[in-house]
């Protein structure tokens, strides 16, 4: 099965976005995943990893829940 990690910057206040990503991923793929973990970070990070591979990073990509879900789907 698959593990998803959402690393988010605590000082930046990205918890709400990280939770929204987590919620969407769990709704779409919940029964097919081992876990969807929130990982605290800093320095402006907001990143989604599937089995250790970065599939979405806010420094490179626009925040779009549907796009993030599509990228995760490729690995599930």
C-alpha positions in Angstrom: 0.0 0.0 0.0 0.9 3.7 -0.2 2.1 6.3 2.3 1.5 10.0 1.8 3.3 12.7 3.8 2.3 16.4 3.7 5.0 18.6 5.1 3.9 22.1 6.0 5.5 25.2 7.5 4.2 25.8 11.1 5.4 29.4 11.4 3.8 30.3 8.0 0.4 29.0 9.1 0.1 26.4 6.4 -1.8 23.9 8.7 -5.2 24.8 7.1 -3.9 24.0 3.6 -2.1 20.8 4.8 -5.4 19.6 6.5 -7.4 20.4 3.3 -4.9 18.4 1.2 -5.1 15.5 3.8 -8.9 15.6 3.8 -9.1 15.5 0.0 -6.6 12.6 -0.3 -8.3 10.6 2.4 -11.8 11.1 0.8 -10.5 10.0 -2.6 -8.1 7.1 -1.7 -8.5 6.4 2.0 -9.0 2.7 1.8 -6.1 2.3 -0.5 -3.5 4.1 1.7 -1.5 3.0 4.7 -1.4 6.6 6.0 -1.7 10.3 5.2 0.6 12.0 7.7 1.0 15.7 8.5 4.7 16.5 9.0 5.7 19.7 10.7 8.4 21.8 8.9 9.6 25.4 8.5 11.2 27.7 6.0 8.0 28.0 3.9 7.7 24.4 3.1 4.4 22.9 1.8 5.1 19.6 0.0 3.3 16.4 -0.7 5.3 13.1 -0.9 4.1 9.7 -1.9 6.3 6.8 -0.7 9.1 9.4 -0.3 8.9 10.9 -3.7 7.9 14.6 -4.0 4.7 14.8 -6.2 3.8 18.4 -5.4 5.8 21.4 -4.0 4.4 24.9 -3.5 7.7 26.4 -4.6 7.2 24.9 -8.1 3.5 24.5 -8.3 0.3 26.5 -7.8 -1.9 25.5 -4.9 -4.7 23.4 -6.5 -6.3 20.6 -4.6 -7.5 18.9 -7.7 -4.1 18.9 -9.3 -2.5 17.6 -6.1 -5.1 14.8 -6.0 -4.4 13.9 -9.7 -0.7 13.7 -8.9 -1.3 11.4 -5.9 -3.7 9.3 -8.0 -0.8 8.3 -10.3 1.0 6.6 -7.4 -2.0 4.9 -5.7 
